[in-house]
């Protein structure tokens, strides 16, 4: 029901990379992010941490974690915005507050300073509508 789950987040010059990895580990147990180093237009170093998870068991655990730990408010937001958060290829996009994740709290955010999560939902034939039907089976609150 899920092809893969991936995440991406940025470590800015004012942040501690280990703390950002700790934030990631609140959602993704034992993260093994790939590290890419870029520069912003001022020449400051920005580290991009990303990973694609394809193991079915791990993906199932992540979905269970989201079902159990999202607040009612965030569940309602996802329910209301499901169509906007899903693309035509069946990817569901969520952003979680990076600072709160460090404190082991799960909270959706609209900010760019977040842990960006993409859940690639398996549906046949591939379409937004079919992926939304599958998402409603995966997430107990939809």
Secondary structure, 3 states (H helix, E strand, C coil): CEEEEEEEEEECCCCCHHHHHHHHHHHCCCCCCEEEEEECCCCCEEEEEEEEECCHHHHHHHHHHHHHHCCHHHHHHHHHHHHHHECCCCEEEEEEEHHHHHCCCCCECCCCCEEEEEEEECCCCCCHHHHHHHHHHHCCCC
